Amino acid sequence: MAIDTGDTLSYRRTSDDAARLGHPSYLWRAGQERRLALVRQWANLDRNRILDVGCGVGMYTGQFRRFSPHVTGVEVDLAAGRQAAARLPDIVVAPAEALPFAQGSFDVVFSHEVIEHVADDRAAAAEMVRVAAPGGRIVLFCPNRLYPFETHGHYWRGRYHFGNTPLVNWLPNALRRRLAPHVRAYTRAGLLRLFAGSEARVIHHSVIYPGFDNIVASRPVLGRVLRRVLYALEHTPLQWFGLSHFLVLELETRHPTC
């Protein structure tokens, strides 16, 4: 469903929505610019058809329009989608598990820290594959299970506590699900299983560390040193303890059925 923008106010999710859907990107800073550069390294954005799955308030959607006018954003949260639609065209309300587009509609399908929140991550992965064009690419960021903090908060005695929670991701599955039933975190194997048997083949996988933009803003020297050290770790085996998986898949050419 396309969005009637109406009068759109500055949007922030409630604590319940934050637990269920996460916080979209509200500010464009160095960390987001770096992720955009990674996307451009592995996917051609220039004048291509781009789909932003789970676009939130449209931060990446708007940035993609620097490279192509053919950009569509999809968001399940009406309030966030309405804010995106107030300043961007082609924002659609729909779940990631049921994208309202024909097969092969997009050259680049992008998903930024979204698949961990959807009701059915396998269905969402299948939909991204379905709407990608032959030779098109799927570019996905999502939480790494080995990162030592759960960045989406946790539940304790029925109450949600927002913030970074140490070591939750390192707990056995049964315990982790009790503390963080609202969000997934993926091992490399678990992430790749979502696309196993599909028409998409993996062409790149790595794990990246956070940019710590808040620390850079408040304590520039410390923040820049921390950022430099952690970015350097991405080129060592310690990358596996980074914040987010960065996965790129390419859709194989479909052969007509007889």
FENKA-V581686 format. One record per residue. N is the residue number from 1. SS is DSSP state (~ for helix, > for strand, _ for the rest). PSI is psi in whole degrees, 0 to 359 (none if undefined). Layout:
n->[N	N]
ss->[SS	SS]
psi->[PSI	PSI]
//
This chain:
n->[1	2	3	4	5	6	7	8	9	10	11	12	13	14	15	16	17	18	19	20	21	22	23	24	25	26	27	28	29	30	31	32	33	34	35	36	37	38	39	40	41	42	43	44	45	46	47	48	49	50	51	52	53	54	55	56	57	58	59	60	61	62	63	64	65	66	67	68	69	70	71	72	73	74	75	76	77	78	79	80	81	82	83	84	85	86	87	88	89	90	91	92	93	94	95	96	97	98	99	100	101	102	103	104	105	106	107	108	109	110	111	112	113	114	115	116	117	118	119	120	121	122	123	124	125	126	127	128	129	130	131	132	133	134	135	136	137	138	139	140	141	142	143	144	145	146	147	148	149	150	151	152	153	154	155	156	157	158	159	160	161	162	163	164	165	166	167	168	169	170	171	172	173	174	175	176	177	178	179	180	181	182	183	184	185	186	187	188	189	190	191	192	193	194	195	196	197	198	199	200	201	202	203	204	205	206	207	208	209	210	211	212	213	214	215	216	217	218	219	220	221	222	223	224	225	226	227	228	229	230	231	232	233	234	235	236	237	238	239	240	241	242	243	244	245	246	247	248	249	250	251	252	253	254	255	256	257	258]
ss->[_	>	_	_	_	_	_	_	_	_	_	_	_	_	~	~	~	~	~	~	~	_	_	_	_	_	_	_	_	~	~	~	~	~	~	~	~	~	~	~	~	~	_	_	_	_	_	_	_	>	>	>	>	_	_	_	_	_	~	~	~	~	~	~	_	_	_	_	_	_	>	>	>	>	>	_	_	~	~	~	~	~	~	~	~	_	_	_	_	_	>	>	>	_	_	_	_	_	_	_	_	_	_	_	_	>	>	>	>	>	>	>	_	_	_	_	_	_	_	_	~	~	~	~	~	~	~	~	~	~	~	>	>	>	>	>	>	>	>	>	>	>	>	>	_	_	_	_	>	>	_	_	_	>	>	>	_	_	>	>	>	_	_	_	>	>	_	~	~	~	_	_	~	~	~	~	~	~	~	_	_	_	_	_	_	>	_	~	~	~	~	~	~	_	_	_	_	_	_	>	>	>	>	>	>	>	>	>	_	_	_	_	~	~	~	~	~	~	_	~	~	~	~	~	~	~	~	~	~	~	~	~	~	_	_	_	~	~	~	~	~	_	_	>	>	>	>	>	>	>	>	_	_	_	_	_	_	_]
psi->[129	161	131	113	322	213	112	127	167	135	133	140	147	169	322	317	323	321	318	320	347	173	128	168	125	336	145	114	191	322	317	322	323	318	322	321	323	318	314	331	329	353	135	113	342	111	15	165	119	134	127	103	117	56	350	228	8	24	307	324	314	321	325	334	352	338	338	142	353	66	130	137	140	132	133	334	114	319	316	317	324	321	320	316	340	338	357	145	168	49	129	141	119	154	154	337	353	70	129	55	154	158	136	27	342	143	330	126	121	138	116	104	49	319	336	345	343	159	322	99	329	320	321	318	317	322	322	320	318	317	353	139	155	130	354	168	144	126	124	135	139	163	144	128	335	354	134	1	141	112	355	15	186	166	140	120	43	358	141	133	114	148	182	124	120	142	1	318	343	357	157	154	315	319	319	318	332	324	330	63	350	353	147	159	143	138	167	315	318	321	314	332	332	331	3	136	0	179	3	133	144	128	346	140	133	174	133	153	161	159	347	50	324	318	320	321	322	327	80	316	310	315	317	322	314	315	316	317	313	322	326	327	340	345	18	171	343	356	334	350	13	177	313	141	142	108	134	128	153	136	130	157	129	137	134	141	148	none]
//
